């Protein structure tokens, strides 16, 4: 299985840091290594050694740091987003020549997790679908919510950061090597230069009954905004990063 990593966005939610860094190159932890390095080392625990990094904004930072991946014992290919093409689906389609013919995992570059990738992969294979999506349950909203009486405008109930009943997209998904063939009808009926993985491709696969949901309570953290980034406890972050790099299958 290859890994396809999104690393081309401008990271506007992480400004001002991303005026200087590509989002995935922001240094983290005591060792101050780039976020992307932790993600790569985490995925290597699952015998993933072929990486396709989708780049654009400040791509030189990434390429100069990781080069061809040989220092890590892996192979890295870089695919620059096509000019005028926007959207995660478009970025994947632009990398078709590098991906096609292999199963692959898609990973957003601002996610930290200790998900057992092997467990998800086995689940997916059992269900024999084109795609699999890790879904989060018991996700808590980052803000408080209120229920109001329409007539009196009085608040009837207020809950601070409640869990929501829906299952949430984690940003981690897997696809079969026939992925591009499966979505070919979709690409003929949509502007492929503005195609989104979540808004276009996922609904299409779901409609075709070709997408299975893997629900798991593994740790998940999106650090893609400056508010979330600044609130992370440094010691807790170090623990998370160490778990990712030194992954253990025990009790997973």
N, C-alpha and C positions, 0 to 999 in steps of 0.2 A: 504494500500500500504506500502510495506517495502522499506527501503532505503539501497542501496548497495553502499558503499563508498570505493573508491580506496585509500589506505593508506599504501602501501607496497613498493613503489619505493624508490630508493636511492637518488632521487632528485639531480642528478649530476649537473643540470643547476643552482642549488642554492648553490653550494659549494662556500666558505668554511662553510657556516652556517650548511649545512647538514652533515658535519663531526661530529657535536655535537648534532644536532636535527634531528629527523624524520621530513620530510618536513611539514607534517600536524601539527606538534607540535611547529612550530616556533611561538613565542609570538608576538601578534599584538595589536595595539591600546594602549590607555592610561591605560587600565586595564591589558595589557600584558597577555592576555589569548591566548591559542593555536588557530591557524587557524581552526582546526577541531571543536573546541567548537562553534565557530561562525556558522559554517556550520550546525552542529547538531541543535543548537537553532533556526536557520533560518528554517530548515525543520520541526521542531516541530510546527511552526506556522500553518502548513497545516495538522495537526492531524496525522502526521507520528510519531509513537512511537516505531516501531520495526526497529532496525538498525543492519546491517551486515557489519562489517568493515573488509576489506581484508587487511591483514597485512603481513609483513615480516621484512624488514630492520628496526632495532631499535623498534621493536613492543612492547617491555617492557615499553617504554615511554608512549605509547598510553594506554595499558592495565592498567598500574598502575594509570594513571590519571583518566580515565573514569570508570574503573572497569566494573560492570554489567549494569551501566546506571541508577540504582535506585535513585541516588542522583538527577537526572534530571527528574525522573518520566517516564523513558523509559526503554526499554530492549535492551541490546547490546550483540550481538554474535560476536566473533572474529574467522576468518578463516585464517590460515596461508597458504601462497602460497606453493604449493607442490614443493619439491626440483626438480630442472631440468625443471620445467614448467616456461615459460616466455610468457608474453603477457597478455593484459587485458581480452581477451576472455578466455584464459586458467584460469585466476584467477576466473572469473565468473563460469566457468564450474566446477572448483574445489569446489565451494561453493554451488553446485546444491542442496545438501541435505538440506541446510538451506533456500534456496530461493524457490524451486519448490512448486507450489500450491498457490502462491500469486502473484499478480501484484507487480512490483517493479520499483523504480526509481534508475538510475545509476548516480552517481555524482563523478566527478574527484576532488581530494582533494586539488587542487590549484586554484579553481575558486571561485570568489566572485560575487554575483549577487543579484538583488532584483526581479527576475522573479516571476510572479504569478503562482506558481505551480498548483494551483487549476484550473486556466484558461487553462493551457496547458493540464491538465488531462481531462477536459471536452471536449476540442477540439479533443483529441485523442479518447475518448470514442465515440464521434459522428461519427468518421471515421472507427471504428471497425477494427483496424489492430493489428498485433502482437506487433509492436513497433512504437514509436514516437520519433522524434529527434528535439530539439530546434535548429533552424538555425538562424544565425546572418546575417543581411544584412547591407550594408554600412560599412563593416569592412575595417579598414585602415591598410595598410601594415606598419610595424614599420621602414621601410627604404624608401629612395627615389628610383625612377625608371627612366630609360632613354630609349628613342627610338633613334636608331643610323642609319645613312645612311650606308648601307653595303659597298658601293664603296668608299666613301670619308672618312668614319669613323667619320664624324662630327655628333655631337649630334643634332638631329632635335627637340627633345622635352624632357624636364626634369620636373618631378613632385615629390614633396616631400611628402612622406607618403600618397599616393592617396588611395581612396576607391577602392575596387575591385568589379567587377560585380557579382562574384559568391557568393552563400550563403555558410556560414562557419559553420562547426561543433562546437557547443558551449561546448561539453563535458557533456551535461545533456540530458539524454534520459529516456524513460519509456518503460516497456515491460509487456505484458500480461502473465498470469500464465501458458499459453501454450508455452511459449518461448522455453523451452528445447525440447519439442516435435517437434516444428516447425524447429529447427536447427539440429535435429537429422541426417537427410541425409547429412548435411554439415560435421558433426563430423566424419562421416564414410569415408569421402574423403579428409581429411586434418589431418595433425599432430596436435592433440589437445594440445600437450605440447607447441606449439608455435603458438597459435591462437590469433588473435588480434580482438578486438571489431570493430574498425573502418575499418581495412583493409580486414577483412574476413566476419564478421557477418553482418555488415551493408550492404555491397554490395549484400550479399546473400538475405537478407530480401527485399532489394530494387528490386532485380530481380524477386522475388516472389510476388511483389506488396503488401508486408506486412509491409511497413514502410511509415509513414506519416511525413511530415515536418511541424513543427510549427514555423512560422516566427513571431518574436516579437522583439520590440526595447527596451526591458528591459536592465538595466545596466548590463554590463558583464566585468569582469577583470580577466585576467590570470596572477597570480603573481608567476608563476613557474620558473622564471629565475632570477638570481641575478641582471641583468641589470634592469628588470622591477621592482623588489622589491626595489632597491635603489632609483628609480626615483619617487616612490609614495610619494606624499605630505602627511605628518602625519595627518594634520587636515582633509584633504579630506578622508583619510583612516578611520579616526574615524567616520566620517559621514556615510560612507558606512557600516561599521560594526554595527553602531547603527541602521541603517535601516534594516539590516538583522535580528538582534535580536528582535527588536521591530517592526516587520513587520505590515504594515497597508494595508488593501485591498482598501482603498480609492484611486481613480484615477488610479487603476492598471488594 
